[in-house]
Amino acid sequence: MITGKQRSFLKKRAHNMDSILQIGKNGISDNLIDQVDEALEARELIKINVLNNSFSDPKELANELAEKTNSEFVQSIGNKIVLYRESEENKKIKLPK
């Protein structure tokens, strides 16, 4: 579980990031979960775009993805979702205490 200070730090890091994945009308599939899992291992912090044709709430999708990938939900603004998970092999982000 990340603290408020760490969440704020991650929000700042994610601000200028581009979305690397998209969620469409099909919602969350096993393939998407695998892609998110791989991206989190490689990057630790990722931004995902929820397309307008998706009928699900971005916050609900974010919480479901975080649960299924064992990651932390950082934020959801509009149609953007930010997730974080510390990498086991590629540690790049040092969180403040």
C-alpha positions, -999 to 999 in steps of 0.1 A, spaced: 0 0 0 14 34 -10 11 65 12 -4 98 2 30 113 -2 41 85 -25 8 87 -45 14 125 -50 50 117 -62 37 91 -87 10 115 -100 37 141 -107 58 114 -126 28 103 -146 17 138 -156 38 141 -188 36 104 -197 18 91 -228 -8 63 -226 7 30 -236 -25 9 -236 -61 14 -244 -93 -1 -231 -122 -3 -256 -157 -16 -257 -146 -51 -249 -134 -40 -214 -108 -60 -196 -96 -92 -213 -70 -118 -203 -48 -104 -231 -51 -69 -217 -42 -81 -182 -11 -98 -196 -1 -66 -214 -6 -45 -183 14 -70 -162 43 -69 -187 42 -31 -190 43 -27 -152 73 -50 -149 91 -31 -175 81 5 -165 66 3 -130 44 33 -137 19 32 -167 -9 53 -181 -39 37 -198 -65 54 -220 -101 43 -217 -118 49 -251 -151 66 -254 -168 35 -267 -161 17 -234 -193 17 -213 -175 11 -181 -164 37 -155 -126 43 -157 -123 42 -119 -140 8 -118 -117 -5 -146 -87 8 -128 -96 -9 -95 -103 -42 -113 -70 -40 -132 -51 -31 -101 -65 -61 -83 -58 -85 -112 -23 -73 -117 -14 -69 -80 -6 -32 -86 -15 1 -70 -42 24 -84 -26 59 -85 -52 80 -101 -80 83 -127 -86 116 -144 -112 117 -171 -105 87 -193 -69 82 -181 -58 56 -156 -25 55 -138 -12 23 -122 20 15 -103 38 -17 -93 74 -20 -81 93 -41 -106 112 -71 -94 140 -69 -119 139 -34 -134 136 -10 -104 135 25 -118 114 46 -94 125 53 -59 95 62 -38 98 88 -10 94 74 25 
